[in-house]
Amino acid sequence: MEELIWSQAMYLSSLAGGIAFALSGFLVGKKKNLDWMGLFILSFLTANGGGILRDILADRPPVVLLSNEPFLIALAVTLLGSVFRLRLNSDVESQWFFVICDAVGLVAFAITGALVALMINAPFFGFITLAFLTAVGGGILRDILVNEIPDVLHSGFYGSIAILVAIAIYLLNMQGAVTSLSLLCIFAGALILRLIAYRYRWNLPKA
């Protein structure tokens, strides 16, 4: 029962994050004045690009090939975003509901990536790579497509959250202490840390 509850919680967290990421891709596409196909592609890649990269590196079928849900989410975000006319001057991304959903998705995707690393018995940097790519890979692909410097390279304390999550799960795995409760604690701690970093605009030192 505990595993089922955790699985459902992770699914809902990933769903919320996927919607937030897809909306982020849609808004970037709007700023670049893309057509509907461009908006859909950016929405889809932002939400699912990280998971695709993770699964390719882990030598397993990408999740997007096993379910229609990722496509339907991106399509729904594209259609609803167009219907409600979310424009360049939209402040959706600064609304706390969006920020929370984005943070939830970031942490949930990072945990998912780290758990995949655990499943394939990856070394330390394998944990970091898969957690990081799952969490921010979609955003990197989005920014490359629209010829922008990937946001994660100058967004401060964002990708760092995924790295901290990976390190925490790696250390727990070394102690044989990866349980639903320990993962829940990591999830809550990383989520709070991300929201605090956003609230106080924490940034890593620049060279």
N, C-alpha and C positions, 0 to 999 in steps of 0.2 A: 504493500500500500504506500509506504514512504517513497519508494522508487517511482511509483506511478504519479504521485503528487508532484515530485520534483520534475519528472519528465513533462508533465502538463504545464508546470510553471515555466520551464525553460522554453517550451513551445510558444506559450503566450508572450513571453518576453521577446523571443526572436521575431514573432509576428509583429509586435508593436515596433520593434526596431527596424524590421524590414519595411514597414509602411513609412516610417520616418525617413529612412534612407532613400526610398523610392521618391518621396516627396522632395527631398533635397536634390536629387537628380533632376526632377521635373523643374524645380525653380531655377537651377543652373541653366537648363535648356531654354527656359523662358527668357532669361537674361540674354542668351545668345540668339534669341529670335529663331529657334529651330522649328521645323514643321512637326506634324504629329508623330511621324516615324522617329524623328530625332528625339523628341520628348520621351517616347516610349523606350527607346534604346538606352537613353541616359538613366531613366527611372529603373529599368530592369538591371542594368549593369551596376548601378550604385548599390542596389539592394542585394544583388546576388553575385557580383563579380568576385568578392573575397572568398565566398564559399566555393566557387568554381576553381579558383586558383588553389585553394587548400586541397580540394579533392584530387586535382590533377597531380599535385606534388605528393599526395598520400597514396597515389595509384589506386583510386577507387572511383566508381561512377559518380559524376557530379549529381548532387541532390536535385538540381533543376531538371534533370532528365527523367526523374522518377515521379514527378508530381506536376500537376497543372497549376498548383497554387502560386508559385512565384510569378508565372506569366499573368495570372489573373489579377494579382495584387498590383503589378506594374501597369496593367491595362486600366484597372479601376482608378488608380492614382492619376494617370494621364487624362482619362475622361473627366473625372470629377474636378481635377485641377483646371481643366479647360472650361468646364461648365461654370465653375465659380470664379473664373477669370483671375486666377492668382497671378499677379503681375510683378514687374521688376521692383515696384515700390512696396511689395507685400512684406509685412513684418512677421510672417508666419514663423520663420526660423528663429526669431527672437522671443517668441512666446514660450512661457515656461512649460506648457503641455508638450510642445514639440521638443524642447530641450530635454525634458525628462524621458520622452520616448526614444530620442536619439541616444541618450546615455544608457538607457536600459538595453537597447539594441547593441551598442558598443560592448557592454560588459557581457551580455549573453553570447554574442558572436565570439568574443575572445575566449570565453569558457568552452564553447563548442570546439573551437580550433585546438585548444589545449587538450581537450578530451580525445580528439582524433589523434593527436600526437601521442597520448598515453596508449591508445589502442594499438598503434603501430610500433610502440616501444622506441620512440624517437629520443635522441639525446637532448641535452639542455637547449642548445640553439634550435633544435627542431621544434621544441615546445614554443619558443619565442617566435619563430618564423611562422608557424601555422596559426598561432593565436593572433599575431599581428596582422597577417594577411587576411584572415577571416574577418577581422574587425574593421580594417581600413582599406583593404584591397579594392573594394568597389568604388570608394571615393577617389582612390588613386587613378583607376581606369577612367572614371568620369572626367577628372581634371585633365588627363592626358588627351582625351578625345576632343575637348574644347580648347586645347592649347593653352592651358593654365598651369602654373606651378602647383603641384598637388598640395591641397590644403593642409595635409598632415605634416608637411615639411615646415610649416610656420604657424601652426594653430596652437602651439603651446602644449598644455598638459592634456593631450587627447590620445595619440598613439601610445604614449607612455603608460596609460591605464592598461592597455592590452598586454604590454610587456610585463607589468607588475602582476597581472592576473596569471600570466604564463609561469612566471617565477614562483608564485605562491603555490600553484597546482603541482609544479615540478617538485618543489620541496615536500609537499604533502605526500606525493607519490613515493618519494624516497623513504618516507617514514611509514608507508602503508596506511595512510590516514585519509585517503580520498573517499569521502562518504557524502551522502546527500546533505548532511548537516554542515560539513566543512565547506562544501561548494556553495551552500546557501550563505554562509558567513562571508566567503570571498565575494560573492555576488553583491551582498548588501554593502560590504566595506568599499568595494570598487565603485559602486554606484554613488555612494555618499561622497567619496573622494572626487569623482568626476563633477558632481554638482557643485561642490565647494570650489573646485578649480574654476568652473565656469562663472560662479557668482563673484569670485574675487579676482578673476582674470589672471590666474597663475600662468606663467610662461617659463619655459626653460631658458637658461642663459644663452645669448647669441654670441657667436664668435666675433 
